[in-house]
Amino acid sequence: MFYEIDGVSKTLVDWVAIYGIASGTVRKRLKKGWDIKRALTTPPDEAFSRNMTKDRVEQAYVEFQGEKLPLSELAKRHGINLSTLRKRLRNGMDLRTALTMPINTTHSHS
């Protein structure tokens, strides 16, 4: 099943990897009638947050070139910051482009 946010369609697995939120949390919210964007972007409650480790959030798996890897590992392998990768994916970039697009290292000083 695909979910659409701002004109971009992805599977729930892809969205939770991009937003770094537990899939169980999002599924529960969707069952309660939340729309997908709200379900993904509303921070978990404080009690849940205390139990959610940074490592667990970063271990959201995605499939790329026949491998199922954590998004954090793909970012590391491609020399890109995890937050940059997530931002690119949220903005609708496909995974291959998001991983391989050069990072803008030049700044205009006009």
C-alpha positions in Angstrom: 0.0 0.0 0.0 1.3 3.5 -0.9 0.7 6.6 1.1 0.9 10.1 -0.4 2.4 13.2 1.2 2.6 16.4 -0.7 2.3 14.6 -4.0 4.9 12.0 -3.3 3.8 8.3 -2.9 5.8 5.8 -0.9 5.2 2.7 1.1 4.8 3.0 4.9 8.2 1.2 5.3 9.8 3.9 3.2 8.0 6.8 5.0 9.0 5.6 8.5 12.6 5.2 7.4 12.6 8.7 6.1 11.0 10.3 9.2 12.7 8.1 11.7 9.6 7.0 13.6 8.6 3.6 14.7 6.3 1.8 12.3 4.2 0.5 15.1 3.5 4.1 16.3 2.5 5.2 12.8 0.2 2.1 12.3 -1.6 2.8 15.6 -2.1 6.4 14.6 -3.5 5.4 11.2 -5.9 3.0 12.8 -7.1 5.9 15.0 -7.9 7.8 11.8 -4.9 10.1 11.7 -3.7 11.2 8.2 -0.3 9.9 7.1 1.5 13.2 7.4 0.3 13.9 10.9 1.1 10.3 11.9 4.6 10.6 10.7 5.5 14.1 11.9 3.9 14.2 15.4 6.6 13.4 17.9 5.9 10.3 20.0 4.7 11.0 23.6 7.4 11.6 26.2 7.1 8.1 27.8 7.7 6.5 24.5 10.5 8.8 23.6 12.4 7.9 26.7 12.3 4.3 25.7 13.2 4.9 22.0 16.9 4.9 21.5 18.7 6.9 18.8 20.1 3.6 17.4 16.7 2.2 17.1 15.4 5.2 15.1 18.4 5.1 12.8 17.9 1.4 12.1 14.9 1.8 9.8 15.6 -0.5 6.9 15.2 0.2 3.2 15.9 -1.9 0.2 18.6 -0.6 -2.2 20.4 -2.5 -5.0 19.2 -5.8 -3.7 20.2 -5.2 -0.1 18.0 -4.4 2.9 20.0 -1.9 5.0 19.4 0.7 7.6 19.0 4.1 6.1 21.8 5.3 8.4 24.1 2.7 6.8 23.2 3.7 3.3 23.9 7.3 4.2 27.3 6.3 5.7 28.3 4.2 2.6 27.5 7.1 0.3 29.2 9.8 2.4 26.1 11.7 3.1 24.7 13.0 6.4 21.6 11.0 7.5 19.6 14.2 8.0 20.5 15.4 4.5 19.4 12.0 3.1 16.1 12.2 5.0 15.4 15.7 3.9 16.0 14.8 0.2 13.6 11.8 0.5 11.0 14.0 2.2 11.2 16.4 -0.6 10.3 13.6 -3.1 13.7 12.6 -4.4 14.0 8.9 -5.2 16.5 6.9 -3.0 19.1 6.4 -5.8 19.2 10.1 -6.6 19.1 11.2 -2.9 22.2 9.0 -2.2 24.2 9.9 -5.3 23.5 13.6 -5.8 26.6 15.6 -5.0 26.5 17.7 -1.9 26.6 21.4 -2.7 30.0 22.5 -1.4 30.2 25.8 -3.2 28.7 28.9 -1.8 27.9 32.0 -3.8 29.4 35.2 -2.4 28.0 37.9 -4.7 
